[in-house]
Amino acid sequence: MTPRWSLGAQRDQTFGDENLNYRPTLTTLRSRWKLNERSDLIVEHAFRDGSPVDSSFTAVALQSKVGDDVTAYANYQIDGGIAGRQNQAIVGLRHAYRPRPHLGVHTAFERTWTLRRDDTSNFYAYSVAAEYLPPRDIKTSARLEQRRGRTLDKTVISGALDLAVGRDLFVLTKQVYTDEERVQGSGPSAAKAGLRAYRIANGLAYRPSRHDRINGLARYERRYERNTLVVPTHRRWTDIGSFEFIIEPRSQVEWFARYAFKVADLSTRGVSTQTLTDLWMTNVRLERGQARWDVLGEYRLLTQHYSGERIHGASAECGWILTGNARVAGGYNFAGYHDGDLAGHSYWARGPYLKIQSKFSEVAVASWLDGMQSAWDSW
């Protein structure tokens, strides 16, 4: 806008983790006024769940660069929208250290006070994160986050690894451990309850470098959850596996097939319940010459083996290829159902739908992301 005033928007998107409350997808609208070379006055509004009002907060912040890699900040934050259900004062310190070109270490500390007589919501939090992101072969990251307060203690440990085994084969793994403890009730009747969960996901991706005729992905995920925050308390184990591939037998013809299964075991009050569900899915996409549009037909079969229930699904769509990595399509779902672990959210309901697809690759977005990172660091 001007040399001292700027407007911006930021989207922190969480991929692949449904209902992940510790790090939700967040959209932030920001206005920044540069007071001097080291200090900025910032007004921002952040929201999640697709609504600018629901699950949102508005903040007025003062940030100052203490050193080249250290930033101190003080925020006044209104949670729950413009009306505000809870006002907070926050002070914090962030440090970013890069000992090597592709190695980064980030630390942060934050102290939060709730601006009301009851101080049970006050807490402090800190995080330590490291990332090693060279151009090829191996990429890894790890993060530890802790929050400590009178009514809530929470720890989240996460890590991820991307390893190239040769030119065409890649090993992917991600782990998340969450430990949460809350104080429920007040006075002599107060009691502690908690949630402990972990998720381990491993994948194997095949993409030949000499051609793009076949791509494959195999994935296995193990989940565990012990929840004493609800009554009755329960334990849940879930195993999810899938295998999918895309074959292009000839130009402008693409065949996709996927098989996925889920085994779940729920134990509560000494009673255990097991379920076994699997999904078969296939579709064929045909491109129309040089006109940059295509048609797609899909069939799905979801089976709940213990109950003997089978649900058939089918859809048809017509799409417009904007670029090599982006597509917009409209279609009709002849039968809809929802299983977020297997079928995803695309098949919730019967009827028409609009789909927007993007394909991200390191070659396609690396320079763009490097430019954004440089702009952010200088900002």
WOSULSUL-V81019 format. One record per backbone hydrogen bond with DSSP energy under -1.0 kcal/mol. CO is the residue of the C=O (numbers start at 0). NH is the residue of the N-H. If there is no record, write none. Layout:
# WOSULSUL-V81019
CO & NH
CO & NH
This chain:
# WOSULSUL-V81019
3 & 33
4 & 1
5 & 31
7 & 29
9 & 27
11 & 25
18 & 20
25 & 11
26 & 46
27 & 9
28 & 44
29 & 7
30 & 42
31 & 5
32 & 40
37 & 64
38 & 34
38 & 35
39 & 62
40 & 32
41 & 60
42 & 30
43 & 58
44 & 28
45 & 56
46 & 26
47 & 50
55 & 79
56 & 45
57 & 77
58 & 43
59 & 75
60 & 41
61 & 73
62 & 39
63 & 71
68 & 95
69 & 65
69 & 66
70 & 93
71 & 63
72 & 91
73 & 61
74 & 89
75 & 59
76 & 87
77 & 57
78 & 84
85 & 78
86 & 114
87 & 76
88 & 112
89 & 74
90 & 110
91 & 72
92 & 108
93 & 70
94 & 106
96 & 104
99 & 102
101 & 132
103 & 130
104 & 96
105 & 128
106 & 94
107 & 126
108 & 92
109 & 124
110 & 90
111 & 122
112 & 88
113 & 115
118 & 121
122 & 111
123 & 147
124 & 109
125 & 145
126 & 107
127 & 143
128 & 105
129 & 141
130 & 103
131 & 139
135 & 137
136 & 163
138 & 161
139 & 131
140 & 159
141 & 129
142 & 157
143 & 127
144 & 155
145 & 125
146 & 153
147 & 123
150 & 182
152 & 180
153 & 146
154 & 178
155 & 144
156 & 176
157 & 142
158 & 174
159 & 140
160 & 172
161 & 138
162 & 170
167 & 206
168 & 164
169 & 204
170 & 162
171 & 202
172 & 160
173 & 200
174 & 158
175 & 198
176 & 156
177 & 196
178 & 154
179 & 194
180 & 152
181 & 192
183 & 190
186 & 189
190 & 183
192 & 181
193 & 227
194 & 179
195 & 225
196 & 177
197 & 223
198 & 175
199 & 221
200 & 173
201 & 219
202 & 171
203 & 217
204 & 169
205 & 215
212 & 247
214 & 245
215 & 205
216 & 243
217 & 203
218 & 241
219 & 201
220 & 239
221 & 199
222 & 237
223 & 197
224 & 235
225 & 195
226 & 233
233 & 226
234 & 266
235 & 224
236 & 264
237 & 222
238 & 262
239 & 220
240 & 260
241 & 218
242 & 258
243 & 216
244 & 256
245 & 214
246 & 254
249 & 252
251 & 286
253 & 284
254 & 246
255 & 282
256 & 244
257 & 280
258 & 242
259 & 278
260 & 240
261 & 276
262 & 238
263 & 274
264 & 236
265 & 272
266 & 234
267 & 270
270 & 267
272 & 265
274 & 263
275 & 304
276 & 261
277 & 302
278 & 259
279 & 300
280 & 257
281 & 298
282 & 255
283 & 296
284 & 253
285 & 294
286 & 288
287 & 290
291 & 320
292 & 287
293 & 318
294 & 285
295 & 316
296 & 283
297 & 314
298 & 281
299 & 312
300 & 279
301 & 310
302 & 277
303 & 307
303 & 308
308 & 303
310 & 301
312 & 299
313 & 333
314 & 297
315 & 331
316 & 295
317 & 329
318 & 293
319 & 327
324 & 358
325 & 321
325 & 322
326 & 356
327 & 319
328 & 354
329 & 317
330 & 352
331 & 315
332 & 350
338 & 342
338 & 343
346 & 336
350 & 332
352 & 330
354 & 328
356 & 326
360 & 364
361 & 365
364 & 368
365 & 369
366 & 370
367 & 371
368 & 372
369 & 373
370 & 374
371 & 375
372 & 376
373 & 377
374 & 378
